[in-house]
Amino acid sequence: MNLLQLTDYRKYLKWRLSQLPGQRGELAPLARAAKIHVTQISQILNGKRDFTPDQAFRVSQYLLLNDQETAYFTALIAKARASDTGLIRFLDGELKRIRENDFANAKNHGENSSENKDGLSSLQRNTFFSAWYYVAVFLMVSIEGMHDVDTLATQLNLSRSIVQNVLDFLTSSSLCEKTKNGYRIKTRLVAGDDLSCRTRNRLNWRQKALEALFKDHQNDFFLTYTVSVSKQDKLEILKLLKKVELEIDRILDTTRPETALCVNLDFFGIRG
């Protein structure tokens, strides 16, 4: 769903929530992001009230909208709140200008300006990296025997409806395809240089790492050092970690998927 083609921000918000597990279950984190009570989110979705400008901006950040989408989203909300006819006309002009700029950019570049080199729009990439299970289902599909909804749901301890929604998204985004033998992965996708996607992906999987920490599976491995070292040794440790990254990349280039893993490497200076 292209936000810049809509005239009602609620329709877009409801659609984004539908891409996450259990729409009602996702109201709480959205409310925290907007810094309001979850009851107010329900009232907004039901058309009984609107976000304030500050809340609108916080929600746009939670949804990982780019600058253009944020401007359009907040303008839609401002228009919904407006009562002065002059202001409404002004906001209509702003919304039209944003749409026309998007169209002009697409024409100049010969493609949708919100698309990346992998062919996915910014919205599709934001959706993919919005929750851990999008990435998890995508990875699991690449493994032999993990090509149907029921198997994936059991393996990932997710509801069948969530897995089906994710597979529908992956298929519509051309990341996977449905065959007579089930779903099949079509491409490899990484967060790349998109800072918002990389940040959300890291947060999602560090949270999963915390959950795994207390399950104590035999082949899981967690390493934590809290030490003080010389500046030179700090650089040596950093070089070593970067070599590990290169070695992992080398292995991934030729591997045959049989299991899915999460690898988190954290290295940072302790400071207040």
C-alpha positions in Angstrom: 0.0 0.0 0.0 1.5 3.3 -1.1 1.0 6.0 1.6 1.3 8.8 -1.0 -1.8 7.6 -2.8 -4.0 7.7 0.3 -6.2 10.5 1.7 -6.9 8.9 5.1 -4.0 8.2 7.4 -6.1 5.7 9.4 -6.4 3.4 6.5 -2.6 3.3 6.1 -2.1 2.9 9.9 -4.5 0.0 10.1 -2.8 -1.7 7.1 0.6 -1.4 8.7 -0.8 -2.8 12.0 -2.3 -5.7 10.0 1.3 -6.6 8.8 2.2 -7.2 12.5 1.1 -10.0 14.7 -2.5 -9.5 16.1 -3.5 -6.0 15.4 -4.7 -5.4 19.0 -1.5 -6.9 20.4 0.5 -4.2 18.5 -1.4 -1.3 19.9 0.7 -1.3 23.1 4.1 -0.7 21.4 2.5 1.9 19.1 1.0 3.7 22.1 4.4 3.7 23.8 6.0 5.1 20.7 3.4 7.9 20.5 3.6 8.4 24.3 -0.1 8.0 24.8 -2.4 5.4 26.4 -3.4 2.4 24.4 -7.1 3.4 24.7 -6.3 6.6 22.8 -4.8 4.6 20.0 -8.1 2.6 19.8 -10.1 5.9 19.7 -7.9 7.2 16.9 -8.3 4.1 14.8 -12.0 4.3 15.3 -12.1 8.0 14.1 -13.0 9.5 17.5 -9.9 11.6 17.8 -6.6 12.3 16.0 -3.0 12.4 16.8 -1.4 15.6 17.9 1.5 16.9 15.7 4.0 15.6 18.2 2.3 12.2 18.4 2.1 12.1 14.6 5.8 12.6 14.3 6.6 9.9 16.9 4.3 7.5 15.1 6.0 8.2 11.8 9.4 7.4 13.4 8.0 4.2 14.8 6.7 3.2 11.4 10.2 4.0 9.9 8.8 6.4 7.3 11.3 8.3 5.2 11.3 12.1 5.1 8.8 12.3 2.2 6.4 9.8 3.8 6.7 11.5 7.2 5.8 14.9 5.6 2.8 13.3 3.9 1.7 11.3 7.0 1.8 14.3 9.3 0.1 16.5 6.7 -2.8 14.0 6.5 -3.2 14.1 10.3 -3.0 17.9 10.3 -5.7 18.1 7.7 -7.9 15.6 9.8 -7.5 17.9 12.8 -8.1 21.2 10.9 -11.4 23.1 11.0 -10.4 26.3 9.2 -11.3 26.0 5.4 -8.2 28.1 4.5 -5.9 25.7 6.4 -7.6 22.7 4.8 -7.0 24.1 1.3 -3.4 24.9 2.2 -2.8 21.3 3.5 -4.5 19.9 0.3 -1.9 21.9 -1.6 0.9 20.5 0.5 -0.3 16.9 0.0 -0.6 17.5 -3.8 2.9 19.0 -3.9 4.4 16.0 -2.1 2.6 13.6 -4.5 3.7 15.6 -7.6 7.3 15.7 -6.3 7.3 11.9 -5.9 5.9 11.5 -9.4 8.5 13.8 -10.8 11.3 12.0 -9.1 10.1 8.7 -10.4 9.9 10.0 -13.9 13.4 11.5 -13.7 14.9 8.3 -12.4 12.9 6.0 -14.6 11.6 4.2 -11.5 9.7 4.7 -8.3 11.8 7.1 -6.2 11.1 5.0 -3.0 12.6 1.8 -4.5 16.0 0.5 -3.6 18.4 -1.4 -5.9 16.8 -4.7 -4.9 13.5 -3.5 -6.3 11.8 -3.2 -3.0 10.1 0.1 -2.0 11.1 1.8 1.2 7.8 0.8 2.7 8.4 -2.9 1.8 11.8 -2.8 3.3 10.5 -1.1 6.4 7.8 -3.7 6.8 10.3 -6.5 6.3 12.6 -5.3 9.0 9.8 -4.1 11.3 9.6 -7.4 13.2 11.8 -10.4 13.7 9.4 -13.0 12.3 9.5 -11.5 8.8 13.2 -12.2 8.6 12.8 -15.5 10.4 10.2 -16.9 8.0 12.2 -15.6 5.1 15.3 -17.5 6.3 13.4 -20.7 7.2 11.9 -20.9 3.7 15.4 -21.4 2.3 15.8 -24.6 4.3 14.8 -28.0 2.9 11.5 -29.2 4.4 10.5 -25.7 5.6 8.2 -24.7 2.7 4.7 -24.8 4.2 2.7 -22.7 6.6 2.1 -25.4 9.3 5.8 -26.5 9.5 7.0 -22.9 9.7 4.4 -22.0 12.4 5.5 -25.0 14.5 9.2 -24.4 14.1 9.0 -20.7 15.0 6.2 -21.0 17.6 4.0 -18.6 15.7 0.3 -18.7 14.9 -0.6 -20.0 11.5 -2.3 -16.7 10.6 0.9 -14.7 11.3 3.0 -17.0 9.2 0.5 -16.8 6.3 0.4 -13.0 6.5 4.2 -12.9 6.3 4.3 -15.4 3.4 1.7 -13.3 1.5 3.9 -10.2 2.1 7.1 -12.0 0.9 5.3 -13.3 -2.2 3.8 -10.0 -3.1 7.2 -8.4 -2.6 8.8 -11.0 -4.9 11.1 -12.2 -2.1 9.5 -15.6 -2.3 7.3 -17.5 -4.7 4.7 -20.1 -4.2 5.2 -23.4 -6.0 3.3 -26.7 -6.1 5.8 -27.9 -3.4 5.3 -24.9 -1.2 7.1 -21.6 -0.8 10.6 -21.0 -2.2 13.0 -18.1 -1.5 13.9 -16.0 -4.6 16.6 -13.7 -3.4 18.9 -12.7 -0.6 18.0 -9.5 1.3 20.0 -7.5 3.8 19.3 -4.2 5.5 22.2 -2.6 3.6 22.9 1.1 4.1 19.4 2.0 5.3 20.1 3.2 8.8 16.5 2.9 10.1 16.2 -0.7 8.8 19.6 -1.7 10.2 18.7 -0.2 13.5 15.3 -1.9 13.8 16.7 -5.2 12.6 19.4 -5.1 15.3 17.0 -4.2 18.0 14.6 -7.0 17.0 17.3 -9.7 17.1 19.0 -8.5 20.2 15.6 -8.9 21.9 15.5 -12.4 20.5 19.0 -13.0 21.8 17.9 -12.0 25.3 15.0 -14.6 25.1 17.4 -17.3 23.9 19.8 -16.5 26.7 17.4 -18.0 29.3 16.6 -21.1 27.2 20.1 -22.5 27.5 20.1 -24.6 24.3 23.2 -26.8 24.0 24.6 -25.3 20.8 23.9 -21.7 21.6 26.9 -19.5 22.4 27.0 -16.2 24.3 30.1 -14.2 24.9 30.4 -11.1 27.1 33.5 -9.3 28.2 33.5 -6.2 30.3 37.2 -5.2 30.5 39.5 -2.2 30.5 42.3 -2.3 27.9 44.8 -0.1 26.2 43.7 2.0 23.2 46.0 -0.1 21.0 44.5 -3.4 22.2 41.0 -2.0 21.6 41.9 -1.5 18.0 43.3 -5.0 17.8 40.1 -6.5 19.2 38.1 -4.4 16.6 40.3 -5.8 13.8 39.7 -9.3 15.1 36.0 -8.8 15.1 36.0 -7.4 11.5 38.0 -10.5 10.4 35.3 -12.7 11.9 32.7 -10.7 10.0 34.6 -11.3 6.7 34.9 -15.0 7.5 31.2 -15.3 8.1 30.5 -13.5 4.8 32.8 -16.0 3.1 31.0 -18.9 4.5 27.6 -17.5 3.6 28.6 -17.1 0.0 28.9 -20.9 -0.5 26.7 -22.4 2.3 23.7 -24.7 1.7 20.9 -23.7 4.1 20.1 -26.4 6.6 19.4 -24.3 9.7 18.8 -20.6 10.5 21.0 -18.6 12.9 21.2 -15.2 14.5 24.7 -13.8 15.0 25.0 -10.7 17.1 28.4 -9.0 17.7 28.4 -6.1 20.1 31.6 -4.0 20.6 31.4 -0.6 22.2 33.1 1.7 24.7 31.5 1.8 28.1 30.4 5.4 28.8 27.7 7.3 30.7 
